């Protein structure tokens, strides 16, 4: 399938938790190399999905509201939810766009906030999505990020971040998120995209499965997505040819891959300065990042990014850990 490239503008946000420090895993997975040892670990640093809060709007302020939490398992009974310029407010039944003025004190609201949240009491966070107009006993749609996709005879199966496998078919109605493209289709659903899905029944299987009547597709904040199967790599669903000196390899529990192959697959150019051993990756006239072979950090403009493993050059090929290239290129790690 020919997937569209996502030109996400939120790379800085995705890196916020990881810049300038050694790698910290937000998510991690050990991946065995097929039929052999050793294994390697892949992590997606800085990746955190908004938290769902829901309850009664007990107070409305100036572009903010206080929710009295109805989730008994929630650590806070009240949460102050800021509604920013990029917050999407939707009618929970139809998916139609609503405004802050449509919200009413005393009504039940669902909001996906953060991931940043203050340490105050009550905590304060900014909403990505707010759902209003919720009827009694209504199955409120769920908001989640696509982790993996599988093309089927009937359409697309999307495994999403709330551990549900969504079966999307010709019967599924596709809605475009406010501010996005006018029309969306199955090809727009890629790892990293976010879905608001309407369904009332899930199976008791692991993972749970559902067939939504409709989904609203929010474009990915990432610049693309990457998946690894043993020593094989794919960028945006297209396999990379990694052979000979450019073959991927495992060292110290990390999957090392050639920087040039990944960068060029994403439409970037790579240059090397022999006197300083500095490698620079650019898109057109704009530098994306640079690093020095042997160093354990890279630079993105004025920001320093800690690397999980120092860059190395072997037989004229420069390698970085795939974990680091995920951060430097703002990629979504698609893990099966």
N, C-alpha and C positions, 0 to 999 in steps of 0.2 A: 504494500500500500504506500502511496506517495504522501508522506506526512508533511504538513506545512512547517516551515521554520518559525519558531517563536522568537520575536525580537523583544524579550522582556526588559523592562526598565528598572526592575527591583532587585538587581544583583546586590547592591549595597546592603539592603535589608537582609538578604539571605546570608550575608557574610558577617553580620553584626556581632554574632556570638563567638566568632572564631578569629577575628583579625588580630594580628600582633601577638598571639600566644600559641604555644604548642597545641597540636590538634586535640580537640575534645570531641568525643563522639556523641552526637545527638541521637543518631541511630546507628546500629552496627549489625553486621551479619558475617559469619564465617562461611566462606564459600570453598568447597573442596574442588581441586582441579580434577576433572573427570578421570577416574581410573587410577589416580596416582596421589601421592602425597608430595608436597605439603598442602596445607590449606592457607587461604589468605582472608583477611578481614577487610570489608569495605564499609566506610562510614559516610554519612551525609551530615557534615557539620553545619550548624546554624539553621537547620531545618526544624521548624516548630509550627504546627498547625494551630489556628485559633481555637480557643476553648469555648465550648457551648455553655451558656448560662440561660436559664429560663425562669420565669416567674411573673409576679404581678408588678406592674409599673406603679410604685407608690409615690413617686415624685418626678415631675418633669421640670427641668431647668432650661437654661439657654444652651441648646444643642447638646443636652445631656439628660440622662434619666437614671433613676435609682430603681434597680430591680430587687424585690424581695424574693430570694431564691426559693424555688419550689423543689429543688433537688436535695433530698435529705442527706445525700452523700457528699454534697459540696462543702468545701472547707469554710466558706463564708456565707452567712445568711443574707447579706446585702452586698450588691456590687453596683458601683457607679459606672455607667456606660456612656462614654462620650460618642457622639455621632459626628464624624468628620465629613469633609467634603467628598471623600472617596467611599464613605459608607453607603452600602446599597440597602434601601428599605423596600421590602416587597410584601404584597398581599400573600398570605400563606396558602390560600386556596388557588388563586389564579396565576400567581407569579407576576402580577402587574406592579409597576413601579409606584411607590407611595413616597410621601414627603414626611419630614419630621412633624409638620403640623397635623398630619393624619393620626399621630399617636395620641392616646388618651390615658390619663391616670386611671388606674384600676383595671386596665385590660391586661391580659396575659400576652407576654412577648417572649420570643426566642431570639437570642443574639449569639453570634460567634465573635469573640473578642480576643484581642492580643495578637501575638503571644505575650507581649510585654504587659505587665500589670504592676501597679505600685504596691508597696508594702504597707500602705496606710490602712486604716479601718474606718469605713469600708474600703476595699481596694478599688482602684480606678483603672479602667482600660478603655481602649477605643475599639468600636465594633467594625468588623468587616462586612457583616450581613446582619440585618434585623428583619424578623418576620412578625407581621401584625395581622389583625383581622382573623384570629384563630377561632373557629367554632368549637363548641363543646364536643368532646370525644372525637376530635379530628386528628388523623394521623399526620402530624407535622412533618413536612419534608426535611430531609437530612442534607447537610452540607459537608462535603468531604473531598479530599484530594486523590486523584487517580495515581495509583502505584504502578499497576501493570495493565496491559490490554492484550486481549486475545481475539483475533478475528475468527468468527464462527460462520457456519452456513446461514444462520439466521440474522447475523449482525455483528455486534461487538460485545464481549464480556469485559467489564471494567472492574478490577479489584481496587477498592478504595480504602482510605486511611482509617475508616471506622470498622474495618474487618468485615466488610460485606462485599459479596460478588454480585455486581449488577448485570443482569442480562438485558441488553439493549437490542431491539429488533426493528423491523419495519413498522411495527405497531407503536413504537415509542415516539412521543411528540418531543421535538427538540426546540428549546427556547434559547434565544441569545441573551446573554447577560446585558443589563443596561450599560451603555457606554462602549460596548463591543461591536462586532460586526452585525449587520442586519440579519444575516442568516447563518445558521450553523448546521452541521451534519456530523455523521459518525466519524469522518476523517479529522474533525477538530478535537476529538477526544483522544488525547495523548497523555502519557505519564507527566504529571505536573499540573495538568488542567484541573480545575475544581468544578464539582458538580453539585447542584441542588437537585435532589431526586425525590419524586413523589411516589411513594409506595406504602402499602398498609400491611403487607404480610411478608415475613421472611421465614425461610426454612430453619429447622433446628440443626442443620448441618454445621460443620466447621470447614471453611467459613460459612456464615449465614449467607443465603442467596435471596435475591429479590428481582422482580421484573417491574421496573418503574413504568407508570403510565406516561410520565414526561420527565425530562431532565432539563435544567438550565445550565448552559455551559459557560463557565468563566475562563477566559484565556489564561494560559500559564504565565506565571511570573518568571519562569526560567528561560534561558536562552536556547534550551534544547534538552534532550534527555539521552542517557547512556545506560546500557545494560551489559553485563558480563556473564559469560557462561564458560567456566574454566578459564582458559587462556584466550578465548574468543571474545571480541568486543563489537558492539554495534552502537552507532550514533544515529539518533532519530530513526531507528528501525533499519538502518542500512549497515550491513556488516563491513568491518574494516579488514583490509588485507594486511596482516602482520606476519611477515615471513623473514627468514634469514636473520641478519643483524637487527632488524626491526621487530622481531618476534617478542611478544609479551613474556614476562618472566616473574617468578615469585621470589622475593628476598625478604627475609626477616618478617614474614607474615603479611607483606604488602604486595599488591599486584602492580608491577612497574610496566608502563606502556610508553611508546615513543611520543614525545610531545608534538612533533611535526604532524604525525598521522592524525592525531586528535584535533589539533588546531586547524589543519587544512580541511578536515571534514566539516568543520564549523564555519568555514569561509574566512579563516584568518591566514595571515602570513607570518613566517618565522625567520628571524635573522640571528646570526651569531657573530660576536665580536671576538676574534681570536686572541687579541692582546689582553683582554680582561676576562675572557670566558663568560661573557654576559650573553644570555639568550633573551631576545625580545619578541613578544607575540603581539601583532597589531591587526586591526581590521581597517583597511584603507589607510588613511592618514592618522588614525587614532591608535595610540598604544593601549593595549589591554592590560599587559603586565610584563614584568621582566624579572629575571633571577640570574644568579651566578652558579655555574656548575660547581658542585661541592658544598654549596650553602644550604642552610636549613630554613631559609625564608625567601619570600618573593615580595615584590612591590607592585601595588596597583595604585598608581598615582602617588599620593602622599600616605597611603595606608600600607602597613607591613602585614603580610600574611604568613603565619607560622606553617611550616611544612611538616607532615608526619614523617617524611624521610628525605634526606638531602638529595638534590638533583645529581645525576651521574651521567657520564658520557662513556659509551662503550663502542669501539669500532666506528667512531664518527656519528653515532646515534645518541641523542639526548633523551634520557628517561626521567619521568617523574612518577610518583605513586598516583594511581588513578584517583584516589581520594583527594589529592591536591588539585588535580586537573578539574575535578568536579567543582571545587570551590572557585578556582581561578576563572573558569568559564561560566560559572553560574548555572550548572547543569542539574537536572533532576536525576537522581539515582533510581532507576527502575529495578526493583528486586522481586523476583518471583517467590 
